[in-house]
Amino acid sequence: MFVGASAFQALVPSFAAAKSSGVTKGDVAIVSAAQIAEALAVTTYTNIINNAPFFHRLPSDDQGYLVAARQEEMSHYALEMSVTAKPSPFTTFYYPPKMFSDAQTTLNVLVTLEDAFIAAYLVGVRNFSTPDLRVLAARIMGIESDHRTLARVLGADVAGKDGGPITKITGVQGTAEPADPPNNNGYERTLRWTNISQAVTALTPFADKTAAANAGFDTTKPYQ
């Protein structure tokens, strides 16, 4: 069974209950978008673990948290594929230059993605057709919030361009914020998204080569 099976099994009863009460086309659209996001998340964490120079310089507990985060994203992906009955239509992803070689870029992008994932699952909380699905979306959103916190905590253990720890991280808001509290994370940000298409638009540069080039991403190094 795939890594992260226990997390998947914990979510299955909630999802089974939701499916038995009927899944609408709108529900499937949200799940499909979430599945793409989770494929991107798995790709991101895998390449941090395998390719980021700072990973092996992290304390062992931080390394373990990153591995666990990948496992959790894998379980989310598997759960969503059980609804769509097919793999993500996107299996190749693009990132800004120096994504996995420059620690500041890595953490900026990781927080940006987790910000987007949180907001996307909050769209599910708002728009899913059944209470079971809305609760499930909230449960996954809580995990994505943990992941964003992890990305910020890593700043203290990662050297920035000046050789000292990273103290500010730029997320989806586009504004550098303190990695440590007090910062602007009192509540989960909705990004004012009310429709899952807004999440798809925000994540398209990571999944589409043309959009990636327009966003200034490095299209010469696709990651699968």
Secondary structure, DSSP 8 states (H G I E B T S, - for coil): --TTHHHHHHHHHHHHHHHHT---HHHHHHHHHHHHHHHHHHHHHHHHHHH-TTGGGS-HHHHHHHHHHHHHHHHHHHHHHHHH-S--S---EEE-TTTTT-HHHHHHHHHHHHHHHHHHHHHHHHH-SSHHHHHHHHHHHHHHHHHHHHHHHHGGGSB-TTSSB--EEE-TTSSEEESSSSSS-SS---TT--SHHHHHHHHHHHH-HHHHHHTT-EEEEEE-
